[in-house]
Amino acid sequence: MYTQDLESDNEFFFTLDSKWEPYFEKKIQKPLSKRLRSLRSTLCAQVKTAIFENFNKMLLPISNVMKASEIAA
């Protein structure tokens, strides 16, 4: 039974030939990549928010008029 399934799968993929790659790129890869980028961006934003919420009181205020030597000290 397993070999029959495997043969039918192989036959299916052999019938795709040159159609598979454009189909994959258009219907699977692009939407999947778009979704993954969105999830990665959301995760990054949540991590930044969590870090800021947890360590906000420990952070020193930042002054954009201070010299580099004063900041490092």
mmCIF file of the N, C-alpha and C atoms, coordinates in Angstrom:
data_MODEL
# 
_entry.id   MODEL 
# 
loop_
_atom_site.group_PDB 
_atom_site.id 
_atom_site.type_symbol 
_atom_site.label_atom_id 
_atom_site.label_alt_id 
_atom_site.label_comp_id 
_atom_site.label_asym_id 
_atom_site.label_entity_id 
_atom_site.label_seq_id 
_atom_site.pdbx_PDB_ins_code 
_atom_site.Cartn_x 
_atom_site.Cartn_y 
_atom_site.Cartn_z 
_atom_site.occupancy 
_atom_site.B_iso_or_equiv 
_atom_site.pdbx_formal_charge 
_atom_site.auth_seq_id 
_atom_site.auth_comp_id 
_atom_site.auth_asym_id 
_atom_site.auth_atom_id 
_atom_site.pdbx_PDB_model_num 
ATOM 1   N N  . MET A 1 1  ? 0.824  -1.189 0.000   1.00 0.00 ? 1  MET A N  1 
ATOM 2   C CA . MET A 1 1  ? 0.000  0.000  0.000   1.00 0.00 ? 1  MET A CA 1 
ATOM 3   C C  . MET A 1 1  ? 0.876  1.265  0.000   1.00 0.00 ? 1  MET A C  1 
ATOM 4   N N  . TYR A 1 2  ? 1.911  1.246  0.833   1.00 0.00 ? 2  TYR A N  1 
ATOM 5   C CA . TYR A 1 2  ? 2.811  2.392  0.900   1.00 0.00 ? 2  TYR A CA 1 
ATOM 6   C C  . TYR A 1 2  ? 3.495  2.632  -0.442  1.00 0.00 ? 2  TYR A C  1 
ATOM 7   N N  . THR A 1 3  ? 3.918  1.570  -1.098  1.00 0.00 ? 3  THR A N  1 
ATOM 8   C CA . THR A 1 3  ? 4.592  1.734  -2.392  1.00 0.00 ? 3  THR A CA 1 
ATOM 9   C C  . THR A 1 3  ? 3.641  2.280  -3.441  1.00 0.00 ? 3  THR A C  1 
ATOM 10  N N  . GLN A 1 4  ? 2.375  1.897  -3.354  1.00 0.00 ? 4  GLN A N  1 
ATOM 11  C CA . GLN A 1 4  ? 1.396  2.436  -4.299  1.00 0.00 ? 4  GLN A CA 1 
ATOM 12  C C  . GLN A 1 4  ? 1.220  3.938  -4.072  1.00 0.00 ? 4  GLN A C  1 
ATOM 13  N N  . ASP A 1 5  ? 1.156  4.330  -2.808  1.00 0.00 ? 5  ASP A N  1 
ATOM 14  C CA . ASP A 1 5  ? 1.040  5.759  -2.501  1.00 0.00 ? 5  ASP A CA 1 
ATOM 15  C C  . ASP A 1 5  ? 2.260  6.516  -3.001  1.00 0.00 ? 5  ASP A C  1 
ATOM 16  N N  . LEU A 1 6  ? 3.418  5.925  -2.778  1.00 0.00 ? 6  LEU A N  1 
ATOM 17  C CA . LEU A 1 6  ? 4.663  6.553  -3.215  1.00 0.00 ? 6  LEU A CA 1 
ATOM 18  C C  . LEU A 1 6  ? 4.701  6.681  -4.735  1.00 0.00 ? 6  LEU A C  1 
ATOM 19  N N  . GLU A 1 7  ? 4.277  5.645  -5.424  1.00 0.00 ? 7  GLU A N  1 
ATOM 20  C CA . GLU A 1 7  ? 4.250  5.699  -6.888  1.00 0.00 ? 7  GLU A CA 1 
ATOM 21  C C  . GLU A 1 7  ? 3.274  6.756  -7.373  1.00 0.00 ? 7  GLU A C  1 
ATOM 22  N N  . SER A 1 8  ? 2.110  6.842  -6.743  1.00 0.00 ? 8  SER A N  1 
ATOM 23  C CA . SER A 1 8  ? 1.137  7.846  -7.171  1.00 0.00 ? 8  SER A CA 1 
ATOM 24  C C  . SER A 1 8  ? 1.665  9.255  -6.887  1.00 0.00 ? 8  SER A C  1 
ATOM 25  N N  . ASP A 1 9  ? 2.369  9.413  -5.767  1.00 0.00 ? 9  ASP A N  1 
ATOM 26  C CA . ASP A 1 9  ? 2.973  10.717 -5.475  1.00 0.00 ? 9  ASP A CA 1 
ATOM 27  C C  . ASP A 1 9  ? 4.022  11.068 -6.518  1.00 0.00 ? 9  ASP A C  1 
ATOM 28  N N  . ASN A 1 10 ? 4.863  10.108 -6.856  1.00 0.00 ? 10 ASN A N  1 
ATOM 29  C CA . ASN A 1 10 ? 5.890  10.346 -7.870  1.00 0.00 ? 10 ASN A CA 1 
ATOM 30  C C  . ASN A 1 10 ? 5.262  10.695 -9.205  1.00 0.00 ? 10 ASN A C  1 
ATOM 31  N N  . GLU A 1 11 ? 4.224  9.985  -9.574  1.00 0.00 ? 11 GLU A N  1 
ATOM 32  C CA . GLU A 1 11 ? 3.536  10.283 -10.832 1.00 0.00 ? 11 GLU A CA 1 
ATOM 33  C C  . GLU A 1 11 ? 2.969  11.698 -10.804 1.00 0.00 ? 11 GLU A C  1 
ATOM 34  N N  . PHE A 1 12 ? 2.391  12.056 -9.679  1.00 0.00 ? 12 PHE A N  1 
ATOM 35  C CA . PHE A 1 12 ? 1.830  13.395 -9.548  1.00 0.00 ? 12 PHE A CA 1 
ATOM 36  C C  . PHE A 1 12 ? 2.908  14.460 -9.749  1.00 0.00 ? 12 PHE A C  1 
ATOM 37  N N  . PHE A 1 13 ? 4.042  14.305 -9.070  1.00 0.00 ? 13 PHE A N  1 
ATOM 38  C CA . PHE A 1 13 ? 5.107  15.299 -9.177  1.00 0.00 ? 13 PHE A CA 1 
ATOM 39  C C  . PHE A 1 13 ? 5.751  15.313 -10.559 1.00 0.00 ? 13 PHE A C  1 
ATOM 40  N N  . PHE A 1 14 ? 5.819  14.156 -11.208 1.00 0.00 ? 14 PHE A N  1 
ATOM 41  C CA . PHE A 1 14 ? 6.368  14.136 -12.565 1.00 0.00 ? 14 PHE A CA 1 
ATOM 42  C C  . PHE A 1 14 ? 5.445  14.845 -13.544 1.00 0.00 ? 14 PHE A C  1 
ATOM 43  N N  . THR A 1 15 ? 4.146  14.837 -13.292 1.00 0.00 ? 15 THR A N  1 
ATOM 44  C CA . THR A 1 15 ? 3.221  15.533 -14.187 1.00 0.00 ? 15 THR A CA 1 
ATOM 45  C C  . THR A 1 15 ? 3.331  17.048 -14.040 1.00 0.00 ? 15 THR A C  1 
ATOM 46  N N  . LEU A 1 16 ? 3.842  17.509 -12.922 1.00 0.00 ? 16 LEU A N  1 
ATOM 47  C CA . LEU A 1 16 ? 3.961  18.951 -12.710 1.00 0.00 ? 16 LEU A CA 1 
ATOM 48  C C  . LEU A 1 16 ? 5.052  19.576 -13.569 1.00 0.00 ? 16 LEU A C  1 
ATOM 49  N N  . ASP A 1 17 ? 6.193  18.899 -13.655 1.00 0.00 ? 17 ASP A N  1 
ATOM 50  C CA . ASP A 1 17 ? 7.337  19.357 -14.450 1.00 0.00 ? 17 ASP A CA 1 
ATOM 51  C C  . ASP A 1 17 ? 7.581  20.856 -14.322 1.00 0.00 ? 17 ASP A C  1 
ATOM 52  N N  . SER A 1 18 ? 7.437  21.574 -15.408 1.00 0.00 ? 18 SER A N  1 
ATOM 53  C CA . SER A 1 18 ? 7.778  22.998 -15.429 1.00 0.00 ? 18 SER A CA 1 
ATOM 54  C C  . SER A 1 18 ? 6.694  23.870 -14.797 1.00 0.00 ? 18 SER A C  1 
ATOM 55  N N  . LYS A 1 19 ? 5.552  23.306 -14.489 1.00 0.00 ? 19 LYS A N  1 
ATOM 56  C CA . LYS A 1 19 ? 4.471  24.090 -13.892 1.00 0.00 ? 19 LYS A CA 1 
ATOM 57  C C  . LYS A 1 19 ? 4.690  24.311 -12.396 1.00 0.00 ? 19 LYS A C  1 
ATOM 58  N N  . TRP A 1 20 ? 5.410  23.405 -11.766 1.00 0.00 ? 20 TRP A N  1 
ATOM 59  C CA . TRP A 1 20 ? 5.522  23.442 -10.313 1.00 0.00 ? 20 TRP A CA 1 
ATOM 60  C C  . TRP A 1 20 ? 6.275  24.674 -9.802  1.00 0.00 ? 20 TRP A C  1 
ATOM 61  N N  . GLU A 1 21 ? 7.411  24.976 -10.386 1.00 0.00 ? 21 GLU A N  1 
ATOM 62  C CA . GLU A 1 21 ? 8.228  26.072 -9.869  1.00 0.00 ? 21 GLU A CA 1 
ATOM 63  C C  . GLU A 1 21 ? 7.504  27.418 -9.912  1.00 0.00 ? 21 GLU A C  1 
ATOM 64  N N  . PRO A 1 22 ? 6.906  27.810 -11.037 1.00 0.00 ? 22 PRO A N  1 
ATOM 65  C CA . PRO A 1 22 ? 6.161  29.080 -11.035 1.00 0.00 ? 22 PRO A CA 1 
ATOM 66  C C  . PRO A 1 22 ? 4.973  29.058 -10.072 1.00 0.00 ? 22 PRO A C  1 
ATOM 67  N N  . TYR A 1 23 ? 4.297  27.908 -10.000 1.00 0.00 ? 23 TYR A N  1 
ATOM 68  C CA . TYR A 1 23 ? 3.169  27.790 -9.071  1.00 0.00 ? 23 TYR A CA 1 
ATOM 69  C C  . TYR A 1 23 ? 3.652  27.968 -7.636  1.00 0.00 ? 23 TYR A C  1 
ATOM 70  N N  . PHE A 1 24 ? 4.747  27.292 -7.288  1.00 0.00 ? 24 PHE A N  1 
ATOM 71  C CA . PHE A 1 24 ? 5.291  27.376 -5.933  1.00 0.00 ? 24 PHE A CA 1 
ATOM 72  C C  . PHE A 1 24 ? 5.673  28.809 -5.590  1.00 0.00 ? 24 PHE A C  1 
ATOM 73  N N  . GLU A 1 25 ? 6.373  29.472 -6.510  1.00 0.00 ? 25 GLU A N  1 
ATOM 74  C CA . GLU A 1 25 ? 6.820  30.839 -6.250  1.00 0.00 ? 25 GLU A CA 1 
ATOM 75  C C  . GLU A 1 25 ? 5.643  31.794 -6.082  1.00 0.00 ? 25 GLU A C  1 
ATOM 76  N N  . LYS A 1 26 ? 4.632  31.646 -6.912  1.00 0.00 ? 26 LYS A N  1 
ATOM 77  C CA . LYS A 1 26 ? 3.509  32.580 -6.889  1.00 0.00 ? 26 LYS A CA 1 
ATOM 78  C C  . LYS A 1 26 ? 2.525  32.285 -5.760  1.00 0.00 ? 26 LYS A C  1 
ATOM 79  N N  . LYS A 1 27 ? 2.154  31.028 -5.598  1.00 0.00 ? 27 LYS A N  1 
ATOM 80  C CA . LYS A 1 27 ? 1.077  30.669 -4.676  1.00 0.00 ? 27 LYS A CA 1 
ATOM 81  C C  . LYS A 1 27 ? 1.543  30.289 -3.274  1.00 0.00 ? 27 LYS A C  1 
ATOM 82  N N  . ILE A 1 28 ? 2.794  29.883 -3.131  1.00 0.00 ? 28 ILE A N  1 
ATOM 83  C CA . ILE A 1 28 ? 3.244  29.398 -1.826  1.00 0.00 ? 28 ILE A CA 1 
ATOM 84  C C  . ILE A 1 28 ? 4.351  30.277 -1.260  1.00 0.00 ? 28 ILE A C  1 
ATOM 85  N N  . GLN A 1 29 ? 5.425  30.449 -2.013  1.00 0.00 ? 29 GLN A N  1 
ATOM 86  C CA . GLN A 1 29 ? 6.599  31.132 -1.481  1.00 0.00 ? 29 GLN A CA 1 
ATOM 87  C C  . GLN A 1 29 ? 6.327  32.602 -1.152  1.00 0.00 ? 29 GLN A C  1 
ATOM 88  N N  . LYS A 1 30 ? 5.721  33.343 -2.059  1.00 0.00 ? 30 LYS A N  1 
ATOM 89  C CA . LYS A 1 30 ? 5.487  34.769 -1.816  1.00 0.00 ? 30 LYS A CA 1 
ATOM 90  C C  . LYS A 1 30 ? 4.551  35.004 -0.636  1.00 0.00 ? 30 LYS A C  1 
ATOM 91  N N  . PRO A 1 31 ? 3.378  34.345 -0.585  1.00 0.00 ? 31 PRO A N  1 
ATOM 92  C CA . PRO A 1 31 ? 2.512  34.562 0.584   1.00 0.00 ? 31 PRO A CA 1 
ATOM 93  C C  . PRO A 1 31 ? 3.153  34.101 1.893   1.00 0.00 ? 31 PRO A C  1 
ATOM 94  N N  . LEU A 1 32 ? 3.876  32.992 1.834   1.00 0.00 ? 32 LEU A N  1 
ATOM 95  C CA . LEU A 1 32 ? 4.528  32.488 3.038   1.00 0.00 ? 32 LEU A CA 1 
ATOM 96  C C  . LEU A 1 32 ? 5.625  33.446 3.504   1.00 0.00 ? 32 LEU A C  1 
ATOM 97  N N  . SER A 1 33 ? 6.415  33.949 2.581   1.00 0.00 ? 33 SER A N  1 
ATOM 98  C CA . SER A 1 33 ? 7.469  34.906 2.933   1.00 0.00 ? 33 SER A CA 1 
ATOM 99  C C  . SER A 1 33 ? 6.872  36.185 3.513   1.00 0.00 ? 33 SER A C  1 
ATOM 100 N N  . LYS A 1 34 ? 5.785  36.639 2.915   1.00 0.00 ? 34 LYS A N  1 
ATOM 101 C CA . LYS A 1 34 ? 5.127  37.849 3.399   1.00 0.00 ? 34 LYS A CA 1 
ATOM 102 C C  . LYS A 1 34 ? 4.618  37.647 4.825   1.00 0.00 ? 34 LYS A C  1 
ATOM 103 N N  . ARG A 1 35 ? 4.013  36.513 5.065   1.00 0.00 ? 35 ARG A N  1 
ATOM 104 C CA . ARG A 1 35 ? 3.485  36.199 6.398   1.00 0.00 ? 35 ARG A CA 1 
ATOM 105 C C  . ARG A 1 35 ? 4.617  36.069 7.422   1.00 0.00 ? 35 ARG A C  1 
ATOM 106 N N  . LEU A 1 36 ? 5.701  35.419 7.042   1.00 0.00 ? 36 LEU A N  1 
ATOM 107 C CA . LEU A 1 36 ? 6.831  35.258 7.956   1.00 0.00 ? 36 LEU A CA 1 
ATOM 108 C C  . LEU A 1 36 ? 7.467  36.599 8.300   1.00 0.00 ? 36 LEU A C  1 
ATOM 109 N N  . ARG A 1 37 ? 7.594  37.484 7.311   1.00 0.00 ? 37 ARG A N  1 
ATOM 110 C CA . ARG A 1 37 ? 8.138  38.823 7.582   1.00 0.00 ? 37 ARG A CA 1 
ATOM 111 C C  . ARG A 1 37 ? 7.235  39.579 8.553   1.00 0.00 ? 37 ARG A C  1 
ATOM 112 N N  . SER A 1 38 ? 5.935  39.442 8.356   1.00 0.00 ? 38 SER A N  1 
ATOM 113 C CA . SER A 1 38 ? 4.987  40.106 9.240   1.00 0.00 ? 38 SER A CA 1 
ATOM 114 C C  . SER A 1 38 ? 5.104  39.574 10.665  1.00 0.00 ? 38 SER A C  1 
ATOM 115 N N  . LEU A 1 39 ? 5.176  38.258 10.796  1.00 0.00 ? 39 LEU A N  1 
ATOM 116 C CA . LEU A 1 39 ? 5.308  37.660 12.127  1.00 0.00 ? 39 LEU A CA 1 
ATOM 117 C C  . LEU A 1 39 ? 6.625  38.056 12.785  1.00 0.00 ? 39 LEU A C  1 
ATOM 118 N N  . ARG A 1 40 ? 7.694  38.083 12.007  1.00 0.00 ? 40 ARG A N  1 
ATOM 119 C CA . ARG A 1 40 ? 9.003  38.460 12.542  1.00 0.00 ? 40 ARG A CA 1 
ATOM 120 C C  . ARG A 1 40 ? 8.974  39.910 13.016  1.00 0.00 ? 40 ARG A C  1 
ATOM 121 N N  . SER A 1 41 ? 8.337  40.774 12.252  1.00 0.00 ? 41 SER A N  1 
ATOM 122 C CA . SER A 1 41 ? 8.232  42.178 12.622  1.00 0.00 ? 41 SER A CA 1 
ATOM 123 C C  . SER A 1 41 ? 7.415  42.343 13.899  1.00 0.00 ? 41 SER A C  1 
ATOM 124 N N  . THR A 1 42 ? 6.307  41.621 13.983  1.00 0.00 ? 42 THR A N  1 
ATOM 125 C CA . THR A 1 42 ? 5.462  41.676 15.171  1.00 0.00 ? 42 THR A CA 1 
ATOM 126 C C  . THR A 1 42 ? 6.217  41.180 16.392  1.00 0.00 ? 42 THR A C  1 
ATOM 127 N N  . LEU A 1 43 ? 6.920  40.073 16.243  1.00 0.00 ? 43 LEU A N  1 
ATOM 128 C CA . LEU A 1 43 ? 7.696  39.521 17.348  1.00 0.00 ? 43 LEU A CA 1 
ATOM 129 C C  . LEU A 1 43 ? 8.768  40.505 17.800  1.00 0.00 ? 43 LEU A C  1 
ATOM 130 N N  . CYS A 1 44 ? 9.450  41.107 16.854  1.00 0.00 ? 44 CYS A N  1 
ATOM 131 C CA . CYS A 1 44 ? 10.498 42.080 17.174  1.00 0.00 ? 44 CYS A CA 1 
ATOM 132 C C  . CYS A 1 44 ? 9.906  43.260 17.946  1.00 0.00 ? 44 CYS A C  1 
ATOM 133 N N  . ALA A 1 45 ? 8.775  43.756 17.511  1.00 0.00 ? 45 ALA A N  1 
ATOM 134 C CA . ALA A 1 45 ? 8.132  44.879 18.193  1.00 0.00 ? 45 ALA A CA 1 
ATOM 135 C C  . ALA A 1 45 ? 7.722  44.490 19.611  1.00 0.00 ? 45 ALA A C  1 
ATOM 136 N N  . GLN A 1 46 ? 7.214  43.284 19.785  1.00 0.00 ? 46 GLN A N  1 
ATOM 137 C CA . GLN A 1 46 ? 6.811  42.831 21.116  1.00 0.00 ? 46 GLN A CA 1 
ATOM 138 C C  . GLN A 1 46 ? 8.016  42.674 22.038  1.00 0.00 ? 46 GLN A C  1 
ATOM 139 N N  . VAL A 1 47 ? 9.117  42.176 21.508  1.00 0.00 ? 47 VAL A N  1 
ATOM 140 C CA . VAL A 1 47 ? 10.338 42.027 22.314  1.00 0.00 ? 47 VAL A CA 1 
ATOM 141 C C  . VAL A 1 47 ? 10.859 43.400 22.732  1.00 0.00 ? 47 VAL A C  1 
ATOM 142 N N  . LYS A 1 48 ? 10.890 44.340 21.802  1.00 0.00 ? 48 LYS A N  1 
ATOM 143 C CA . LYS A 1 48 ? 11.353 45.690 22.136  1.00 0.00 ? 48 LYS A CA 1 
ATOM 144 C C  . LYS A 1 48 ? 10.473 46.316 23.215  1.00 0.00 ? 48 LYS A C  1 
ATOM 145 N N  . THR A 1 49 ? 9.170  46.156 23.079  1.00 0.00 ? 49 THR A N  1 
ATOM 146 C CA . THR A 1 49 ? 8.245  46.698 24.071  1.00 0.00 ? 49 THR A CA 1 
ATOM 147 C C  . THR A 1 49 ? 8.469  46.054 25.432  1.00 0.00 ? 49 THR A C  1 
ATOM 148 N N  . ALA A 1 50 ? 8.613  44.737 25.457  1.00 0.00 ? 50 ALA A N  1 
ATOM 149 C CA . ALA A 1 50 ? 8.823  44.027 26.720  1.00 0.00 ? 50 ALA A CA 1 
ATOM 150 C C  . ALA A 1 50 ? 10.128 44.454 27.382  1.00 0.00 ? 50 ALA A C  1 
ATOM 151 N N  . ILE A 1 51 ? 11.188 44.590 26.598  1.00 0.00 ? 51 ILE A N  1 
ATOM 152 C CA . ILE A 1 51 ? 12.475 45.018 27.159  1.00 0.00 ? 51 ILE A CA 1 
ATOM 153 C C  . ILE A 1 51 ? 12.351 46.425 27.738  1.00 0.00 ? 51 ILE A C  1 
ATOM 154 N N  . PHE A 1 52 ? 11.712 47.309 27.000  1.00 0.00 ? 52 PHE A N  1 
ATOM 155 C CA . PHE A 1 52 ? 11.564 48.679 27.479  1.00 0.00 ? 52 PHE A CA 1 
ATOM 156 C C  . PHE A 1 52 ? 10.712 48.732 28.739  1.00 0.00 ? 52 PHE A C  1 
ATOM 157 N N  . GLU A 1 53 ? 9.620  47.959 28.777  1.00 0.00 ? 53 GLU A N  1 
ATOM 158 C CA . GLU A 1 53 ? 8.760  47.954 29.960  1.00 0.00 ? 53 GLU A CA 1 
ATOM 159 C C  . GLU A 1 53 ? 9.500  47.414 31.181  1.00 0.00 ? 53 GLU A C  1 
ATOM 160 N N  . ASN A 1 54 ? 10.327 46.405 30.995  1.00 0.00 ? 54 ASN A N  1 
ATOM 161 C CA . ASN A 1 54 ? 11.030 45.793 32.122  1.00 0.00 ? 54 ASN A CA 1 
ATOM 162 C C  . ASN A 1 54 ? 12.220 46.609 32.602  1.00 0.00 ? 54 ASN A C  1 
ATOM 163 N N  . PHE A 1 55 ? 12.918 47.247 31.692  1.00 0.00 ? 55 PHE A N  1 
ATOM 164 C CA . PHE A 1 55 ? 14.152 47.930 32.056  1.00 0.00 ? 55 PHE A CA 1 
ATOM 165 C C  . PHE A 1 55 ? 14.056 49.450 31.970  1.00 0.00 ? 55 PHE A C  1 
ATOM 166 N N  . ASN A 1 56 ? 12.874 49.979 31.822  1.00 0.00 ? 56 ASN A N  1 
ATOM 167 C CA . ASN A 1 56 ? 12.679 51.415 31.643  1.00 0.00 ? 56 ASN A CA 1 
ATOM 168 C C  . ASN A 1 56 ? 13.288 52.212 32.789  1.00 0.00 ? 56 ASN A C  1 
ATOM 169 N N  . LYS A 1 57 ? 13.052 51.792 34.012  1.00 0.00 ? 57 LYS A N  1 
ATOM 170 C CA . LYS A 1 57 ? 13.524 52.550 35.167  1.00 0.00 ? 57 LYS A CA 1 
ATOM 171 C C  . LYS A 1 57 ? 15.037 52.445 35.350  1.00 0.00 ? 57 LYS A C  1 
ATOM 172 N N  . MET A 1 58 ? 15.653 51.410 34.788  1.00 0.00 ? 58 MET A N  1 
ATOM 173 C CA . MET A 1 58 ? 17.106 51.237 34.899  1.00 0.00 ? 58 MET A CA 1 
ATOM 174 C C  . MET A 1 58 ? 17.867 52.055 33.859  1.00 0.00 ? 58 MET A C  1 
ATOM 175 N N  . LEU A 1 59 ? 17.193 52.441 32.797  1.00 0.00 ? 59 LEU A N  1 
ATOM 176 C CA . LEU A 1 59 ? 17.866 53.159 31.717  1.00 0.00 ? 59 LEU A CA 1 
ATOM 177 C C  . LEU A 1 59 ? 18.136 54.602 32.114  1.00 0.00 ? 59 LEU A C  1 
ATOM 178 N N  . LEU A 1 60 ? 19.309 55.049 31.805  1.00 0.00 ? 60 LEU A N  1 
ATOM 179 C CA . LEU A 1 60 ? 19.641 56.444 32.053  1.00 0.00 ? 60 LEU A CA 1 
ATOM 180 C C  . LEU A 1 60 ? 19.026 57.304 30.957  1.00 0.00 ? 60 LEU A C  1 
ATOM 181 N N  . PRO A 1 61 ? 18.645 58.525 31.300  1.00 0.00 ? 61 PRO A N  1 
ATOM 182 C CA . PRO A 1 61 ? 18.102 59.399 30.258  1.00 0.00 ? 61 PRO A CA 1 
ATOM 183 C C  . PRO A 1 61 ? 19.164 59.692 29.192  1.00 0.00 ? 61 PRO A C  1 
ATOM 184 N N  . ILE A 1 62 ? 18.717 59.817 27.969  1.00 0.00 ? 62 ILE A N  1 
ATOM 185 C CA . ILE A 1 62 ? 19.626 60.063 26.854  1.00 0.00 ? 62 ILE A CA 1 
ATOM 186 C C  . ILE A 1 62 ? 19.542 61.534 26.469  1.00 0.00 ? 62 ILE A C  1 
ATOM 187 N N  . SER A 1 63 ? 20.692 62.155 26.386  1.00 0.00 ? 63 SER A N  1 
ATOM 188 C CA . SER A 1 63 ? 20.756 63.549 25.970  1.00 0.00 ? 63 SER A CA 1 
ATOM 189 C C  . SER A 1 63 ? 21.483 63.616 24.635  1.00 0.00 ? 63 SER A C  1 
ATOM 190 N N  . ASN A 1 64 ? 20.862 64.233 23.667  1.00 0.00 ? 64 ASN A N  1 
ATOM 191 C CA . ASN A 1 64 ? 21.500 64.321 22.357  1.00 0.00 ? 64 ASN A CA 1 
ATOM 192 C C  . ASN A 1 64 ? 22.459 65.505 22.255  1.00 0.00 ? 64 ASN A C  1 
ATOM 193 N N  . VAL A 1 65 ? 22.612 66.281 23.320  1.00 0.00 ? 65 VAL A N  1 
ATOM 194 C CA . VAL A 1 65 ? 23.542 67.411 23.299  1.00 0.00 ? 65 VAL A CA 1 
ATOM 195 C C  . VAL A 1 65 ? 24.828 67.112 24.067  1.00 0.00 ? 65 VAL A C  1 
ATOM 196 N N  . MET A 1 66 ? 24.903 65.960 24.708  1.00 0.00 ? 66 MET A N  1 
ATOM 197 C CA . MET A 1 66 ? 26.107 65.592 25.460  1.00 0.00 ? 66 MET A CA 1 
ATOM 198 C C  . MET A 1 66 ? 27.206 65.156 24.508  1.00 0.00 ? 66 MET A C  1 
ATOM 199 N N  . LYS A 1 67 ? 28.436 65.358 24.936  1.00 0.00 ? 67 LYS A N  1 
ATOM 200 C CA . LYS A 1 67 ? 29.585 64.914 24.160  1.00 0.00 ? 67 LYS A CA 1 
ATOM 201 C C  . LYS A 1 67 ? 29.796 63.428 24.400  1.00 0.00 ? 67 LYS A C  1 
ATOM 202 N N  . ALA A 1 68 ? 30.461 62.772 23.467  1.00 0.00 ? 68 ALA A N  1 
ATOM 203 C CA . ALA A 1 68 ? 30.704 61.334 23.570  1.00 0.00 ? 68 ALA A CA 1 
ATOM 204 C C  . ALA A 1 68 ? 31.493 60.989 24.825  1.00 0.00 ? 68 ALA A C  1 
ATOM 205 N N  . SER A 1 69 ? 32.435 61.826 25.196  1.00 0.00 ? 69 SER A N  1 
ATOM 206 C CA . SER A 1 69 ? 33.246 61.551 26.393  1.00 0.00 ? 69 SER A CA 1 
ATOM 207 C C  . SER A 1 69 ? 32.394 61.605 27.660  1.00 0.00 ? 69 SER A C  1 
ATOM 208 N N  . GLU A 1 70 ? 31.391 62.463 27.688  1.00 0.00 ? 70 GLU A N  1 
ATOM 209 C CA . GLU A 1 70 ? 30.504 62.553 28.852  1.00 0.00 ? 70 GLU A CA 1 
ATOM 210 C C  . GLU A 1 70 ? 29.568 61.348 28.927  1.00 0.00 ? 70 GLU A C  1 
ATOM 211 N N  . ILE A 1 71 ? 29.165 60.848 27.774  1.00 0.00 ? 71 ILE A N  1 
ATOM 212 C CA . ILE A 1 71 ? 28.259 59.696 27.741  1.00 0.00 ? 71 ILE A CA 1 
ATOM 213 C C  . ILE A 1 71 ? 28.986 58.449 28.210  1.00 0.00 ? 71 ILE A C  1 
ATOM 214 N N  . ALA A 1 72 ? 30.209 58.259 27.760  1.00 0.00 ? 72 ALA A N  1 
ATOM 215 C CA . ALA A 1 72 ? 30.975 57.063 28.103  1.00 0.00 ? 72 ALA A CA 1 
ATOM 216 C C  . ALA A 1 72 ? 31.328 57.029 29.580  1.00 0.00 ? 72 ALA A C  1 
ATOM 217 N N  . ALA A 1 73 ? 31.415 58.157 30.220  1.00 0.00 ? 73 ALA A N  1 
ATOM 218 C CA . ALA A 1 73 ? 31.845 58.212 31.626  1.00 0.00 ? 73 ALA A CA 1 
ATOM 219 C C  . ALA A 1 73 ? 30.775 57.787 32.580  1.00 0.00 ? 73 ALA A C  1 
# 
